[in-house]
């Protein structure tokens, strides 16, 4: 039996394994690898983001919608709904590989919701 995502250490494990998969993916890996230059700093920011959205811990600082709009601009407005789908596929599979429980369900739900919000905002902000 797998445990639920219960704390920051669990989120760190999730995020690190997830991004290991993403960075190797032939579709979305090049996007992440061309934009992110300091991976450790990025991972800590993402862990803070998910810790806030899972446990209410207020460590995250940033504007994820604006960050995704900037990535889209740097990629010549070429980020697609399929790219977000690939990202979500890895997120859900990594969660399922490692954990089970109500926080896993919450993390899946929030990722699906954010995927839609981020992509729709991105599309609306294109020239």
C-alpha positions as CSV (number, residue, x, y, z in Angstrom):
1,X,0.0,0.0,0.0
2,X,1.2,3.5,-0.9
3,X,1.0,6.5,1.4
4,X,-0.7,9.8,0.7
5,X,1.3,13.0,0.0
6,X,1.6,14.1,3.6
7,X,4.3,16.7,3.8
8,X,7.0,18.8,2.1
9,X,9.3,15.8,1.8
10,X,6.7,13.9,-0.1
11,X,6.1,16.9,-2.4
12,X,9.9,17.2,-3.0
13,X,10.1,13.5,-4.0
14,X,7.1,14.0,-6.3
15,X,8.4,17.1,-7.9
16,X,12.0,15.8,-8.4
17,X,10.9,12.5,-10.0
18,X,8.2,14.3,-12.1
19,X,10.8,16.8,-13.5
20,X,13.3,14.0,-14.2
21,X,10.7,12.6,-16.5
22,X,9.7,15.9,-18.0
23,X,13.3,16.9,-18.8
24,X,13.8,13.6,-20.7
25,X,10.6,13.9,-22.7
26,X,11.2,14.7,-26.4
27,X,8.1,17.0,-26.7
28,X,8.2,19.1,-23.6
29,X,11.8,18.5,-22.3
30,X,13.3,21.0,-24.7
31,X,10.9,23.7,-23.6
32,X,11.8,23.3,-19.9
33,X,15.5,22.7,-20.6
34,X,15.9,25.8,-22.7
35,X,14.1,28.1,-20.2
36,X,15.2,26.9,-16.8
37,X,18.9,27.5,-16.1
38,X,19.0,27.0,-12.3
39,X,17.1,23.7,-11.8
40,X,17.6,23.5,-8.0
41,X,16.1,27.0,-7.5
42,X,13.2,26.1,-9.9
43,X,12.5,22.9,-8.1
44,X,12.4,24.6,-4.7
45,X,10.0,27.2,-6.1
46,X,7.7,24.5,-7.5
47,X,7.8,22.6,-4.2
48,X,6.8,25.8,-2.5
49,X,4.0,26.3,-5.0
50,X,2.6,22.8,-4.4
51,X,3.1,23.1,-0.6
52,X,1.0,26.2,-0.6
53,X,-1.7,24.6,-2.8
54,X,-1.8,21.4,-0.8
55,X,-1.1,22.4,2.8
56,X,-1.6,26.2,2.8
57,X,2.0,26.9,3.6
58,X,2.7,30.4,2.4
59,X,6.2,30.1,1.0
60,X,5.6,30.5,-2.7
61,X,6.4,33.8,-4.3
62,X,5.6,34.5,-7.9
63,X,3.0,34.8,-10.6
64,X,2.6,31.5,-12.3
65,X,0.3,32.8,-15.0
66,X,2.7,35.5,-16.0
67,X,5.6,33.1,-15.9
68,X,3.8,30.8,-18.3
69,X,2.9,33.7,-20.6
70,X,6.6,34.7,-20.7
71,X,7.6,31.1,-21.5
72,X,5.0,31.1,-24.4
73,X,6.5,34.4,-25.7
74,X,10.0,33.0,-25.5
75,X,8.8,29.9,-27.5
76,X,7.3,32.2,-30.2
77,X,3.8,31.5,-28.9
78,X,4.2,27.9,-29.8
79,X,3.1,26.3,-26.5
80,X,0.1,24.0,-27.3
81,X,-2.7,22.3,-25.4
82,X,-1.0,19.1,-26.2
83,X,2.1,20.3,-24.4
84,X,0.0,20.9,-21.3
85,X,-1.6,17.5,-21.8
86,X,1.9,15.8,-21.8
87,X,2.8,17.7,-18.7
88,X,-0.4,16.5,-17.0
89,X,0.2,12.9,-18.1
90,X,3.6,12.9,-16.3
91,X,2.1,14.6,-13.2
92,X,-0.7,12.1,-12.8
93,X,1.5,9.1,-13.6
94,X,4.2,10.2,-11.1
95,X,1.5,10.7,-8.5
96,X,0.0,7.3,-9.2
97,X,3.5,5.6,-9.2
98,X,4.4,7.0,-5.8
99,X,1.3,7.7,-3.7
100,X,-2.4,7.2,-3.2
101,X,-4.9,9.1,-1.1
102,X,-7.0,12.3,-0.8
103,X,-4.1,14.6,-1.3
104,X,-3.2,12.7,-4.5
105,X,-6.7,13.4,-5.7
106,X,-6.4,17.0,-4.7
107,X,-3.0,17.4,-6.5
108,X,-4.5,15.9,-9.7
109,X,-7.6,18.1,-9.5
110,X,-5.6,21.3,-9.0
111,X,-3.2,20.4,-11.8
112,X,-6.1,19.8,-14.2
113,X,-7.6,23.1,-13.2
114,X,-4.3,25.0,-13.5
115,X,-3.5,23.4,-16.8
116,X,-6.8,24.9,-18.2
117,X,-6.4,28.3,-16.6
118,X,-2.7,28.7,-17.6
119,X,-3.3,27.7,-21.2
120,X,-6.5,29.8,-21.7
121,X,-4.7,32.8,-20.2
122,X,-1.7,32.2,-22.5
123,X,-3.9,32.0,-25.6
124,X,-5.8,35.2,-24.6
125,X,-2.5,37.1,-24.2
126,X,-1.0,36.2,-27.6
127,X,-0.6,39.0,-30.1
